[in-house]
Amino acid sequence: VRGIDKTAPWSRAIPRQLSSLSILPDKICLINDPSIEFFGSYTIEYQLAWQKTIERIQQLNIPIEYIDGHDFAEAASIVYGGPWIAERWSDLDEFVNDQEPNTIFPVTENVLRSGTNPNYTASFLFKTIHQLQKLKCRTHQQLENAVLIMPTS
């Protein structure tokens, strides 16, 4: 949904930007990680679909740049395993604690409950904010005039 949600204090407007379908990116970026993992009962099918996608991308006559995915992995570990979990816990603790045992998916519950970690101090939060900003800056430079294509897993 585009626009401000008046019931959400962190909501903000997202301005529309003009775009042209005739403008192609300078390059297409793919993660240079031969060990990309796919999970579940369709692992082989997902791997084949990703390979087929790469082959189709190579036929677009747009330069391909293989990039290191470390910055993305680091950002994910900060966001999903750092002080942001404390923020989620502050909002969801009553809900989680009010549920019957084994009601919430165990992985989700464990992640949320990790938000009580006493090391998630304000100082630690600001250090991770600065680290995320460094990662964001590097990523913006790397992806300038580019399209990043990644499989979902």
JOUR-V524189 format. One record per residue. N is the residue number from 1. SS is DSSP state (alpha for helix, beta for strand, coil for the rest). NEAR is the number of other ideal C-beta (glycine too) atoms within 8 Angstrom. Layout:
BEGIN
N:SS:NEAR  N:SS:NEAR
END
This chain:
BEGIN
1:coil:3  2:coil:4  3:coil:6  4:coil:6  5:coil:7  6:coil:5  7:coil:3  8:coil:6  9:coil:3  10:coil:4  11:coil:7  12:coil:5  13:coil:5  14:coil:6  15:coil:4  16:coil:5  17:coil:4  18:coil:4  19:coil:5  20:coil:5  21:coil:4  22:coil:4  23:coil:5  24:coil:5  25:coil:8  26:coil:7  27:beta:11  28:beta:14  29:beta:14  30:beta:13  31:beta:11  32:coil:8  33:coil:6  34:coil:4  35:coil:4  36:coil:9  37:coil:5  38:coil:11  39:coil:5  40:coil:6  41:coil:3  42:coil:7  43:alpha:9  44:alpha:6  45:alpha:7  46:alpha:12  47:alpha:9  48:alpha:8  49:alpha:9  50:alpha:11  51:alpha:8  52:alpha:8  53:alpha:10  54:alpha:9  55:alpha:8  56:alpha:8  57:alpha:12  58:alpha:7  59:coil:6  60:coil:7  61:coil:3  62:coil:9  63:coil:6  64:beta:10  65:beta:9  66:beta:7  67:beta:10  68:coil:6  69:coil:9  70:alpha:6  71:alpha:10  72:alpha:9  73:alpha:8  74:alpha:10  75:alpha:11  76:alpha:8  77:alpha:9  78:alpha:12  79:alpha:9  80:alpha:9  81:alpha:8  82:coil:11  83:alpha:10  84:alpha:10  85:alpha:15  86:alpha:12  87:alpha:9  88:alpha:10  89:alpha:14  90:alpha:8  91:alpha:6  92:alpha:9  93:alpha:10  94:alpha:6  95:alpha:7  96:alpha:12  97:alpha:6  98:coil:5  99:coil:8  100:coil:4  101:coil:4  102:coil:5  103:coil:5  104:coil:9  105:coil:5  106:alpha:7  107:alpha:6  108:alpha:8  109:alpha:10  110:alpha:8  111:alpha:10  112:alpha:14  113:alpha:9  114:alpha:10  115:alpha:13  116:alpha:7  117:coil:8  118:coil:5  119:coil:5  120:coil:11  121:coil:8  122:alpha:5  123:alpha:6  124:alpha:11  125:alpha:11  126:alpha:8  127:alpha:8  128:alpha:12  129:alpha:8  130:alpha:8  131:alpha:10  132:alpha:11  133:alpha:8  134:alpha:8  135:alpha:11  136:alpha:9  137:alpha:8  138:alpha:9  139:alpha:10  140:alpha:8  141:alpha:7  142:alpha:9  143:coil:8  144:coil:7  145:coil:5  146:beta:12  147:beta:7  148:beta:9  149:beta:8  150:coil:6  151:coil:9  152:coil:3  153:coil:7
END
